[in-house]
């Protein structure tokens, strides 16, 4: 079973994802994905960091070509470290991990990369602006003003990144099996609920 989690900034989706992975005794992948791809390809981690759900381009078009041909470009290609190919390399690793082991994968369009697989549960975490602001202030040590600014900035980056590579809005509920308002319960209660959802799906 592979669980992909998309989230808005400040929703606590990452915290819930980590707790869920610990509860299920499976691997949790977030920034670790960058390190793994870097180790495999020899591409400096900083390049992946720059395109980690954030596009450098000043305009936002769409690149859906990877859906028809997901094969990454070879190292000899001059576009080997382009944003498009870095995404393909990330997507390739996500598919390889899904084939190999049970795990939780945060972000990086995982819901679309693994679309069509019956062993995948796609989750999206969101919360009210007030809840997101409060959590961002607590976790990141930000003032209310800076927290709101940071939320708007990161959510915009993620929205643009997701739309660029999937053609869809990251908040489109039809992309997920389960959408959770994380402001309605504690992390432990949310994990309990997701575990129950997973168990019910397995039994169907």
Z-matrix of the N, CA and C atoms (Angstrom, degrees):
N
C 1 1.458
C 2 1.529 1 109.64
N 3 1.327 2 116.24 1 128.23
C 4 1.456 3 122.00 2 177.15
C 5 1.525 4 107.99 3 -115.54
N 6 1.319 5 116.10 4 134.63
C 7 1.452 6 121.35 5 -179.41
C 8 1.522 7 108.68 6 -117.87
N 9 1.324 8 117.06 7 121.39
C 10 1.465 9 120.54 8 176.03
C 11 1.527 10 107.73 9 -103.58
N 12 1.323 11 115.96 10 141.03
C 13 1.461 12 120.11 11 -178.45
C 14 1.526 13 110.38 12 -130.24
N 15 1.315 14 115.33 13 117.70
C 16 1.454 15 121.76 14 170.38
C 17 1.514 16 107.11 15 -100.39
N 18 1.327 17 117.92 16 157.44
C 19 1.457 18 118.09 17 -177.18
C 20 1.515 19 112.01 18 -162.04
N 21 1.325 20 114.73 19 158.93
C 22 1.452 21 120.64 20 169.65
C 23 1.525 22 107.31 21 -89.94
N 24 1.320 23 116.13 22 153.44
C 25 1.463 24 120.14 23 -178.06
C 26 1.529 25 110.14 24 -68.15
N 27 1.328 26 116.26 25 131.38
C 28 1.453 27 120.85 26 -179.16
C 29 1.513 28 113.68 27 90.88
N 30 1.331 29 117.72 28 -3.78
C 31 1.467 30 120.37 29 179.70
C 32 1.524 31 112.07 30 -76.45
N 33 1.329 32 116.87 31 -17.82
C 34 1.456 33 119.45 32 -177.44
C 35 1.513 34 112.81 33 83.20
N 36 1.334 35 116.67 34 15.97
C 37 1.454 36 120.18 35 -179.11
C 38 1.520 37 113.19 36 -61.19
N 39 1.334 38 116.42 37 -37.35
C 40 1.464 39 119.36 38 179.40
C 41 1.524 40 111.11 39 -67.69
N 42 1.315 41 116.22 40 -42.06
C 43 1.459 42 120.00 41 179.08
C 44 1.523 43 110.19 42 -61.13
N 45 1.333 44 115.84 43 -44.68
C 46 1.461 45 119.80 44 178.64
C 47 1.521 46 111.15 45 -63.90
N 48 1.348 47 116.64 46 -41.34
C 49 1.459 48 120.98 47 179.89
C 50 1.517 49 112.54 48 -61.37
N 51 1.332 50 115.85 49 -41.97
C 52 1.469 51 120.23 50 179.09
C 53 1.521 52 110.44 51 -65.83
N 54 1.321 53 117.36 52 -44.07
C 55 1.465 54 121.46 53 178.07
C 56 1.530 55 110.86 54 -62.61
N 57 1.321 56 116.25 55 -39.51
C 58 1.463 57 121.05 56 179.40
C 59 1.521 58 110.71 57 -63.57
N 60 1.337 59 116.36 58 -45.08
C 61 1.463 60 120.33 59 178.97
C 62 1.521 61 110.74 60 -61.84
N 63 1.326 62 116.83 61 -42.04
C 64 1.471 63 120.78 62 178.44
C 65 1.521 64 110.62 63 -62.98
N 66 1.328 65 115.99 64 -42.46
C 67 1.475 66 120.18 65 -179.18
C 68 1.533 67 111.12 66 -63.61
N 69 1.325 68 116.24 67 -40.15
C 70 1.463 69 120.98 68 -177.47
C 71 1.524 70 112.45 69 -84.51
N 72 1.338 71 116.64 70 -11.54
C 73 1.452 72 120.17 71 -179.34
C 74 1.515 73 112.99 72 70.50
N 75 1.349 74 116.01 73 37.28
C 76 1.465 75 120.03 74 -179.23
C 77 1.529 76 109.23 75 -124.74
N 78 1.326 77 116.47 76 168.71
C 79 1.454 78 122.01 77 -177.23
C 80 1.533 79 111.19 78 -70.66
N 81 1.325 80 114.85 79 150.22
C 82 1.459 81 122.16 80 176.98
C 83 1.520 82 108.14 81 -120.73
N 84 1.337 83 116.81 82 123.91
C 85 1.459 84 120.91 83 -177.67
C 86 1.523 85 110.88 84 -120.68
N 87 1.322 86 114.99 85 122.57
C 88 1.459 87 121.63 86 173.35
C 89 1.523 88 106.87 87 -134.80
N 90 1.311 89 117.56 88 -101.77
C 91 1.471 90 120.13 89 177.14
C 92 1.525 91 111.75 90 -66.58
N 93 1.346 92 116.45 91 -18.33
C 94 1.463 93 120.00 92 177.69
C 95 1.519 94 111.97 93 -59.65
N 96 1.347 95 116.24 94 -27.35
C 97 1.461 96 120.17 95 179.01
C 98 1.527 97 111.20 96 -60.20
N 99 1.331 98 115.77 97 -39.65
C 100 1.458 99 120.36 98 -179.87
C 101 1.528 100 110.34 99 -62.69
N 102 1.331 101 115.72 100 -45.24
C 103 1.470 102 119.83 101 -179.50
C 104 1.518 103 111.07 102 -62.64
N 105 1.330 104 116.72 103 -41.76
C 106 1.459 105 120.57 104 -178.56
C 107 1.526 106 111.64 105 -64.99
N 108 1.342 107 116.87 106 -43.85
C 109 1.465 108 119.85 107 179.00
C 110 1.522 109 110.11 108 -66.69
N 111 1.331 110 116.26 109 -39.34
C 112 1.463 111 120.24 110 178.59
C 113 1.520 112 111.01 111 -62.04
N 114 1.336 113 116.95 112 -43.30
C 115 1.465 114 121.03 113 179.13
C 116 1.527 115 111.19 114 -63.29
N 117 1.328 116 115.68 115 -37.87
C 118 1.468 117 120.67 116 -176.58
C 119 1.519 118 112.54 117 -74.46
N 120 1.343 119 116.55 118 -35.83
C 121 1.466 120 120.12 119 -172.90
C 122 1.526 121 113.89 120 -102.98
N 123 1.322 122 115.96 121 -21.00
C 124 1.463 123 118.89 122 -175.64
C 125 1.513 124 113.37 123 84.28
N 126 1.339 125 116.98 124 2.28
C 127 1.455 126 121.34 125 178.12
C 128 1.526 127 109.16 126 -77.88
N 129 1.315 128 117.20 127 133.49
C 130 1.456 129 121.83 128 -178.27
C 131 1.525 130 111.02 129 -57.37
N 132 1.329 131 116.06 130 135.88
C 133 1.461 132 120.74 131 -178.85
C 134 1.524 133 112.73 132 -57.58
N 135 1.324 134 117.36 133 -30.30
C 136 1.461 135 120.42 134 -177.00
C 137 1.527 136 111.83 135 -61.88
N 138 1.337 137 116.69 136 -31.46
C 139 1.464 138 119.59 137 178.43
C 140 1.517 139 110.79 138 -67.02
N 141 1.340 140 116.05 139 -40.31
C 142 1.459 141 119.41 140 176.82
C 143 1.516 142 110.75 141 -67.97
N 144 1.334 143 115.74 142 -35.06
C 145 1.451 144 119.35 143 179.26
C 146 1.507 145 111.84 144 -61.19
N 147 1.332 146 116.65 145 -37.09
C 148 1.455 147 121.01 146 -179.02
C 149 1.521 148 111.68 147 -68.32
N 150 1.319 149 116.90 148 -27.12
C 151 1.464 150 119.67 149 -179.21
C 152 1.526 151 110.75 150 -110.42
N 153 1.312 152 116.78 151 20.16
C 154 1.453 153 121.33 152 179.62
C 155 1.523 154 109.90 153 -75.34
N 156 1.323 155 115.95 154 84.82
C 157 1.460 156 123.64 155 -177.11
C 158 1.531 157 111.47 156 61.07
N 159 1.332 158 115.17 157 29.24
C 160 1.462 159 119.95 158 177.57
C 161 1.522 160 108.38 159 -146.68
N 162 1.307 161 116.72 160 125.77
C 163 1.452 162 121.26 161 -179.71
C 164 1.524 163 110.66 162 -91.59
N 165 1.323 164 115.64 163 139.71
C 166 1.461 165 120.26 164 178.22
C 167 1.525 166 111.49 165 -80.27
N 168 1.326 167 116.25 166 -22.35
C 169 1.460 168 120.02 167 -175.80
C 170 1.527 169 111.67 168 -65.54
N 171 1.305 170 115.58 169 144.53
C 172 1.460 171 120.03 170 178.82
C 173 1.527 172 110.94 171 -79.61
N 174 1.319 173 117.12 172 -14.39
C 175 1.451 174 120.65 173 176.23
C 176 1.520 175 108.65 174 -118.01
N 177 1.306 176 116.45 175 157.77
C 178 1.456 177 120.35 176 -178.66
C 179 1.523 178 109.36 177 -120.42
N 180 1.310 179 115.89 178 103.04
C 181 1.451 180 120.75 179 173.11
C 182 1.518 181 107.91 180 -98.86
N 183 1.310 182 117.28 181 -148.69
C 184 1.458 183 121.07 182 176.78
C 185 1.509 184 109.80 183 -137.79
N 186 1.319 185 116.22 184 143.93
C 187 1.454 186 121.74 185 173.71
C 188 1.520 187 107.69 186 -132.93
N 189 1.333 188 114.99 187 96.58
C 190 1.456 189 121.05 188 -179.23
C 191 1.526 190 111.36 189 -106.40
N 192 1.326 191 116.51 190 9.52
C 193 1.469 192 120.44 191 -176.08
C 194 1.525 193 112.30 192 -61.97
N 195 1.348 194 117.06 193 -28.47
C 196 1.467 195 120.10 194 -178.75
C 197 1.531 196 112.12 195 -64.91
N 198 1.330 197 116.97 196 -21.11
C 199 1.460 198 119.56 197 -179.99
C 200 1.531 199 111.50 198 -69.25
N 201 1.339 200 115.91 199 -33.27
C 202 1.460 201 119.83 200 178.96
C 203 1.527 202 111.34 201 -86.04
N 204 1.309 203 116.08 202 -38.77
C 205 1.464 204 121.01 203 178.85
C 206 1.529 205 108.36 204 -135.70
N 207 1.355 206 117.65 205 93.97
C 208 1.462 207 121.39 206 -175.39
C 209 1.526 208 114.62 207 -79.44
N 210 1.323 209 117.56 208 -1.13
C 211 1.459 210 120.91 209 -175.80
C 212 1.532 211 111.22 210 -66.27
N 213 1.338 212 117.73 211 124.69
C 214 1.475 213 119.96 212 177.79
C 215 1.522 214 111.42 213 -66.17
N 216 1.310 215 116.13 214 155.72
C 217 1.461 216 121.10 215 176.20
C 218 1.530 217 109.74 216 -70.34
N 219 1.339 218 117.40 217 152.50
C 220 1.471 219 120.45 218 178.41
C 221 1.534 220 110.78 219 -75.11
N 222 1.337 221 117.65 220 157.78
C 223 1.472 222 121.27 221 -179.74
C 224 1.521 223 113.80 222 -56.34
N 225 1.322 224 116.94 223 -24.83
C 226 1.465 225 120.28 224 -178.90
C 227 1.528 226 112.77 225 -74.09
N 228 1.336 227 116.81 226 -16.43
C 229 1.459 228 120.65 227 -178.85
C 230 1.527 229 110.21 228 -75.59
N 231 1.331 230 116.91 229 136.30
C 232 1.465 231 120.90 230 -177.19
C 233 1.530 232 112.53 231 -65.89
N 234 1.332 233 116.96 232 -16.73
C 235 1.456 234 120.81 233 178.14
C 236 1.533 235 112.13 234 -99.00
N 237 1.310 236 115.85 235 19.32
C 238 1.475 237 120.62 236 -176.50
C 239 1.531 238 111.80 237 -58.61
N 240 1.342 239 117.34 238 -36.37
C 241 1.462 240 120.10 239 -179.11
C 242 1.527 241 112.67 240 -103.05
N 243 1.325 242 116.75 241 19.74
C 244 1.469 243 120.63 242 176.64
C 245 1.527 244 109.45 243 -70.10
N 246 1.326 245 116.41 244 160.54
C 247 1.462 246 120.78 245 179.13
C 248 1.528 247 111.37 246 -56.89
N 249 1.331 248 115.48 247 -40.66
C 250 1.457 249 120.60 248 -178.02
C 251 1.534 250 111.20 249 -63.82
N 252 1.337 251 116.40 250 -42.73
C 253 1.456 252 118.15 251 -178.30
C 254 1.527 253 112.00 252 -75.30
N 255 1.330 254 117.03 253 -32.94
C 256 1.459 255 119.62 254 175.75
C 257 1.523 256 109.84 255 -62.12
N 258 1.337 257 116.11 256 -37.26
C 259 1.462 258 119.29 257 176.64
C 260 1.533 259 110.24 258 -64.87
N 261 1.337 260 116.80 259 -42.68
C 262 1.468 261 120.23 260 179.37
C 263 1.524 262 111.03 261 -61.73
N 264 1.320 263 116.67 262 -38.62
C 265 1.463 264 120.36 263 179.20
C 266 1.531 265 110.50 264 -66.77
N 267 1.323 266 116.14 265 -40.99
C 268 1.462 267 120.02 266 175.54
C 269 1.521 268 111.24 267 -62.26
N 270 1.337 269 115.90 268 -45.01
C 271 1.463 270 120.82 269 -179.06
C 272 1.525 271 110.85 270 -63.68
N 273 1.309 272 116.74 271 -38.78
C 274 1.468 273 121.41 272 178.31
C 275 1.530 274 110.18 273 -61.01
N 276 1.324 275 116.45 274 -44.29
C 277 1.460 276 120.08 275 179.39
C 278 1.524 277 110.94 276 -65.04
N 279 1.324 278 117.46 277 -41.44
C 280 1.465 279 120.79 278 178.77
C 281 1.524 280 110.67 279 -59.36
N 282 1.331 281 116.97 280 -43.50
C 283 1.472 282 120.26 281 178.78
C 284 1.526 283 110.91 282 -65.48
N 285 1.319 284 117.46 283 -39.22
C 286 1.462 285 120.94 284 179.39
C 287 1.530 286 111.24 285 -65.58
N 288 1.325 287 116.51 286 -40.75
C 289 1.465 288 120.18 287 177.95
C 290 1.523 289 110.55 288 -65.00
N 291 1.329 290 116.34 289 -41.56
C 292 1.470 291 120.82 290 179.68
C 293 1.527 292 111.17 291 -63.39
N 294 1.324 293 117.03 292 -33.55
C 295 1.469 294 121.09 293 178.26
C 296 1.524 295 111.79 294 -73.00
N 297 1.331 296 115.58 295 -27.00
C 298 1.464 297 120.77 296 -170.01
C 299 1.523 298 114.44 297 -95.66
N 300 1.347 299 117.77 298 -35.59
C 301 1.458 300 118.52 299 -170.32
C 302 1.520 301 112.60 300 -155.52
N 303 1.335 302 114.95 301 161.49
C 304 1.458 303 120.56 302 170.59
C 305 1.522 304 107.36 303 -74.55
N 306 1.327 305 117.19 304 138.53
C 307 1.460 306 119.30 305 -178.55
C 308 1.519 307 111.39 306 -166.24
N 309 1.342 308 114.55 307 167.56
C 310 1.460 309 122.78 308 172.42
C 311 1.521 310 107.27 309 -111.27
N 312 1.316 311 117.02 310 127.41
C 313 1.466 312 122.22 311 -178.97
C 314 1.515 313 109.27 312 -118.65
N 315 1.337 314 115.63 313 122.46
C 316 1.456 315 121.26 314 -179.31
C 317 1.522 316 111.16 315 -90.69
N 318 1.324 317 115.88 316 131.39
C 319 1.453 318 121.77 317 170.01
C 320 1.514 319 115.93 318 59.52
N 321 1.347 320 115.12 319 -149.58
C 322 1.464 321 124.82 320 176.59
C 323 1.528 322 113.48 321 53.88
N 324 1.340 323 114.76 322 35.26
C 325 1.472 324 121.26 323 176.42
C 326 1.524 325 112.11 324 59.06
N 327 1.322 326 116.41 325 27.44
C 328 1.460 327 120.43 326 -176.98
C 329 1.514 328 113.85 327 -55.50
N 330 1.347 329 116.89 328 -36.32
C 331 1.464 330 120.29 329 -179.17
C 332 1.523 331 111.20 330 -60.55
N 333 1.341 332 116.96 331 -37.98
C 334 1.463 333 120.74 332 -179.59
C 335 1.526 334 111.29 333 -83.57
N 336 1.326 335 117.39 334 -38.27
C 337 1.469 336 121.03 335 178.44
C 338 1.525 337 110.41 336 -57.37
N 339 1.334 338 116.93 337 -38.40
C 340 1.472 339 121.38 338 -177.56
C 341 1.529 340 112.11 339 -103.20
N 342 1.307 341 116.57 340 19.46
C 343 1.466 342 121.37 341 -179.50
C 344 1.529 343 110.73 342 -59.50
N 345 1.336 344 114.88 343 138.09
C 346 1.462 345 119.72 344 177.78
C 347 1.516 346 114.27 345 94.95
N 348 1.316 347 117.99 346 -13.08
C 349 1.461 348 120.80 347 179.47
C 350 1.525 349 109.67 348 -84.17
N 351 1.331 350 116.36 349 134.26
C 352 1.459 351 120.99 350 -177.95
C 353 1.528 352 112.41 351 -80.57
N 354 1.322 353 116.92 352 -13.49
C 355 1.463 354 119.96 353 -178.54
C 356 1.525 355 112.52 354 -94.61
N 357 1.325 356 116.94 355 15.07
C 358 1.460 357 121.69 356 -176.64
C 359 1.528 358 110.58 357 -116.62
N 360 1.336 359 115.41 358 134.63
C 361 1.459 360 121.66 359 172.24
C 362 1.518 361 107.50 360 -112.75
N 363 1.317 362 116.55 361 122.07
C 364 1.462 363 122.51 362 -175.85
C 365 1.523 364 110.04 363 -102.85
N 366 1.321 365 116.09 364 120.63
C 367 1.463 366 121.88 365 -175.74
C 368 1.531 367 110.08 366 -119.25
N 369 1.325 368 116.14 367 142.82
C 370 1.459 369 120.53 368 172.60
C 371 1.520 370 108.31 369 -126.04
N 372 1.333 371 116.59 370 129.32
C 373 1.462 372 122.53 371 -179.64
C 374 1.522 373 110.48 372 -108.75
N 375 1.308 374 116.25 373 133.77
C 376 1.460 375 122.02 374 178.34
C 377 1.526 376 108.37 375 -143.81
N 378 1.308 377 116.70 376 169.70
C 379 1.466 378 121.26 377 175.85
C 380 1.518 379 107.81 378 -157.86
N 381 1.303 380 116.36 379 169.15
C 382 1.466 381 120.63 380 179.70
C 383 1.524 382 109.47 381 -67.07
N 384 1.332 383 117.76 382 157.42
C 385 1.466 384 120.33 383 177.24
C 386 1.529 385 112.80 384 -53.68
N 387 1.326 386 116.81 385 -40.37
C 388 1.464 387 120.24 386 -179.94
C 389 1.522 388 111.55 387 -64.82
N 390 1.338 389 116.72 388 -43.12
C 391 1.459 390 120.54 389 179.70
C 392 1.525 391 111.16 390 -65.90
N 393 1.327 392 116.53 391 -41.40
C 394 1.467 393 120.33 392 179.39
C 395 1.525 394 110.81 393 -65.27
N 396 1.327 395 115.94 394 -41.18
C 397 1.462 396 119.82 395 179.73
C 398 1.523 397 110.80 396 -64.11
N 399 1.318 398 116.44 397 -44.60
C 400 1.464 399 120.92 398 179.86
C 401 1.523 400 111.19 399 -61.20
N 402 1.329 401 116.91 400 -44.75
C 403 1.470 402 120.01 401 -179.32
C 404 1.523 403 111.18 402 -67.42
N 405 1.323 404 117.68 403 -40.45
C 406 1.466 405 120.78 404 178.74
C 407 1.524 406 110.81 405 -63.24
N 408 1.325 407 116.99 406 -36.83
C 409 1.461 408 121.37 407 177.65
C 410 1.523 409 110.52 408 -65.76
N 411 1.328 410 116.27 409 -42.57
C 412 1.464 411 120.75 410 -177.41
C 413 1.530 412 111.91 411 -72.29
N 414 1.327 413 116.86 412 -47.90
C 415 1.464 414 121.26 413 -174.39
C 416 1.524 415 112.11 414 -75.83
N 417 1.330 416 116.70 415 -41.02
C 418 1.468 417 120.80 416 -174.99
C 419 1.521 418 113.51 417 -97.36
N 420 1.324 419 117.12 418 -5.92
C 421 1.456 420 120.56 419 -179.88
C 422 1.517 421 113.42 420 66.30
N 423 1.335 422 116.61 421 37.27
C 424 1.453 423 121.50 422 -176.77
C 425 1.524 424 111.48 423 -100.29
N 426 1.316 425 115.78 424 156.00
C 427 1.455 426 120.07 425 170.45
C 428 1.522 427 108.08 426 -72.49
N 429 1.327 428 117.62 427 165.59
C 430 1.464 429 119.94 428 -179.65
C 431 1.523 430 111.07 429 -59.22
N 432 1.337 431 116.38 430 -43.11
C 433 1.458 432 120.74 431 -179.31
C 434 1.522 433 111.10 432 -62.94
N 435 1.334 434 116.88 433 -45.87
C 436 1.468 435 120.67 434 -179.25
C 437 1.524 436 111.59 435 -68.91
N 438 1.324 437 116.63 436 -33.11
C 439 1.465 438 120.49 437 178.76
C 440 1.525 439 110.19 438 -65.02
N 441 1.314 440 117.16 439 -45.43
C 442 1.464 441 121.33 440 179.14
C 443 1.526 442 110.34 441 -62.27
N 444 1.330 443 115.75 442 -42.91
C 445 1.467 444 120.35 443 178.83
C 446 1.519 445 110.82 444 -61.89
N 447 1.332 446 116.39 445 -43.96
C 448 1.466 447 121.19 446 -178.72
C 449 1.527 448 111.37 447 -65.87
N 450 1.315 449 116.80 448 -40.74
C 451 1.469 450 121.02 449 178.81
C 452 1.522 451 110.51 450 -61.29
N 453 1.310 452 116.32 451 -48.46
C 454 1.467 453 120.62 452 -179.20
C 455 1.529 454 111.04 453 -61.81
N 456 1.325 455 116.33 454 -40.19
C 457 1.464 456 121.47 455 -178.55
C 458 1.524 457 111.48 456 -66.35
N 459 1.323 458 116.71 457 -51.41
C 460 1.469 459 120.64 458 -177.19
C 461 1.519 460 111.43 459 -66.90
N 462 1.324 461 117.04 460 -42.52
C 463 1.469 462 119.37 461 179.22
C 464 1.527 463 110.73 462 -62.73
N 465 1.331 464 117.43 463 -35.02
C 466 1.462 465 120.27 464 177.52
C 467 1.523 466 110.70 465 -67.01
N 468 1.342 467 117.10 466 -43.13
C 469 1.463 468 120.80 467 177.34
C 470 1.529 469 110.68 468 -59.08
N 471 1.324 470 115.88 469 -47.69
C 472 1.468 471 120.13 470 -177.03
C 473 1.517 472 111.36 471 -65.79
N 474 1.331 473 116.89 472 -40.00
C 475 1.467 474 121.18 473 178.75
C 476 1.526 475 110.55 474 -62.16
N 477 1.323 476 116.47 475 -45.83
C 478 1.463 477 120.69 476 -179.84
C 479 1.528 478 111.67 477 -64.88
N 480 1.319 479 115.66 478 -43.29
C 481 1.472 480 121.50 479 179.89
C 482 1.528 481 110.20 480 -61.64
N 483 1.319 482 116.13 481 -48.13
C 484 1.461 483 121.31 482 -178.20
C 485 1.527 484 111.43 483 -63.03
N 486 1.329 485 115.78 484 -45.20
C 487 1.469 486 119.58 485 -179.37
C 488 1.519 487 111.30 486 -66.58
N 489 1.338 488 116.45 487 -36.77
C 490 1.466 489 120.71 488 -179.37
C 491 1.519 490 111.22 489 -60.97
N 492 1.344 491 116.92 490 -42.06
C 493 1.455 492 120.33 491 -174.06
C 494 1.533 493 114.98 492 -99.59
N 495 1.339 494 117.80 493 -7.63
C 496 1.464 495 119.00 494 179.43
C 497 1.523 496 113.14 495 -124.62
N 498 1.337 497 117.11 496 -19.08
C 499 1.456 498 120.59 497 -176.81
C 500 1.513 499 113.07 498 77.24
N 501 1.347 500 116.76 499 7.69
C 502 1.463 501 121.39 500 -177.69
C 503 1.523 502 110.65 501 -125.27
N 504 1.322 503 116.06 502 164.70
C 505 1.453 504 120.81 503 173.60
C 506 1.525 505 109.32 504 -81.02
N 507 1.316 506 115.84 505 141.19
C 508 1.463 507 119.54 506 -178.80
C 509 1.525 508 111.00 507 -64.43
N 510 1.335 509 117.25 508 -24.47
C 511 1.465 510 121.42 509 -178.92
C 512 1.534 511 112.95 510 -90.35
N 513 1.326 512 117.68 511 4.65
C 514 1.470 513 121.50 512 179.88
C 515 1.527 514 109.65 513 -68.34
N 516 1.318 515 116.67 514 109.67
C 517 1.464 516 121.44 515 -175.09
C 518 1.524 517 113.40 516 -61.54
N 519 1.333 518 117.33 517 -23.17
C 520 1.460 519 119.93 518 -178.20
C 521 1.529 520 112.14 519 -70.35
N 522 1.335 521 117.31 520 -10.40
C 523 1.463 522 120.97 521 178.69
C 524 1.523 523 112.25 522 -84.77
N 525 1.344 524 116.49 523 -6.12
C 526 1.462 525 119.96 524 -172.25
C 527 1.526 526 112.28 525 -127.41
N 528 1.320 527 114.64 526 158.83
C 529 1.463 528 121.03 527 174.85
C 530 1.520 529 110.90 528 -88.51
N 531 1.340 530 115.36 529 -24.89
C 532 1.456 531 119.87 530 -174.75
C 533 1.528 532 109.95 531 -150.74
N 534 1.318 533 117.40 532 124.23
C 535 1.467 534 122.32 533 175.29
C 536 1.527 535 107.57 534 -112.38
N 537 1.334 536 116.32 535 129.75
C 538 1.463 537 120.90 536 -172.53
C 539 1.525 538 111.55 537 -123.58
N 540 1.321 539 115.92 538 127.76
C 541 1.450 540 121.34 539 170.54
C 542 1.525 541 106.79 540 -83.78
N 543 1.325 542 116.89 541 101.14
C 544 1.459 543 121.09 542 -173.06
C 545 1.525 544 113.35 543 -72.46
N 546 1.315 545 116.49 544 -8.86
C 547 1.462 546 119.03 545 178.99
C 548 1.510 547 113.66 546 -82.69
N 549 1.329 548 116.99 547 -1.39
C 550 1.457 549 120.59 548 -174.78
C 551 1.521 550 113.82 549 -95.30
N 552 1.346 551 117.64 550 -5.12
C 553 1.467 552 120.02 551 -176.06
C 554 1.528 553 110.02 552 -158.87
N 555 1.327 554 116.03 553 168.52
C 556 1.465 555 120.50 554 176.27
C 557 1.527 556 109.20 555 -75.13
N 558 1.322 557 116.01 556 165.66
C 559 1.467 558 120.32 557 178.36
C 560 1.525 559 110.15 558 -58.56
N 561 1.326 560 116.92 559 -43.34
C 562 1.461 561 120.93 560 -179.20
C 563 1.524 562 111.47 561 -61.91
N 564 1.324 563 116.34 562 -41.25
C 565 1.470 564 120.36 563 179.08
C 566 1.517 565 110.94 564 -67.02
N 567 1.331 566 116.89 565 -38.63
C 568 1.459 567 120.17 566 178.19
C 569 1.514 568 111.30 567 -64.57
N 570 1.329 569 116.42 568 -42.30
C 571 1.464 570 120.43 569 178.71
C 572 1.528 571 110.09 570 -64.66
N 573 1.327 572 117.00 571 -40.39
C 574 1.471 573 120.62 572 176.32
C 575 1.527 574 110.09 573 -56.86
N 576 1.326 575 115.70 574 -45.44
C 577 1.465 576 120.87 575 -177.70
C 578 1.525 577 111.13 576 -64.44
N 579 1.346 578 116.62 577 -45.09
C 580 1.466 579 120.14 578 -179.43
C 581 1.527 580 110.47 579 -64.52
N 582 1.326 581 117.06 580 -40.05
C 583 1.472 582 120.30 581 178.37
C 584 1.525 583 110.86 582 -62.04
N 585 1.331 584 116.41 583 -39.69
C 586 1.466 585 120.66 584 177.14
C 587 1.523 586 110.46 585 -64.91
N 588 1.329 587 116.59 586 -41.28
C 589 1.461 588 121.91 587 178.13
C 590 1.530 589 110.42 588 -61.00
N 591 1.343 590 116.46 589 -44.39
C 592 1.463 591 121.75 590 179.65
C 593 1.523 592 110.60 591 -63.14
N 594 1.323 593 116.27 592 -44.22
C 595 1.468 594 120.42 593 -179.05
C 596 1.513 595 111.05 594 -63.55
N 597 1.334 596 116.67 595 -41.83
C 598 1.466 597 120.42 596 178.62
C 599 1.529 598 111.20 597 -63.27
N 600 1.341 599 115.92 598 -39.51
C 601 1.464 600 119.85 599 179.70
C 602 1.526 601 110.45 600 -66.07
N 603 1.321 602 116.62 601 -39.69
C 604 1.470 603 120.19 602 178.70
C 605 1.532 604 111.42 603 -63.19
N 606 1.322 605 116.20 604 -34.98
C 607 1.457 606 120.62 605 -176.35
C 608 1.521 607 113.46 606 -80.40
N 609 1.340 608 116.77 607 -13.42
C 610 1.462 609 119.92 608 -179.37
C 611 1.525 610 111.46 609 -79.02
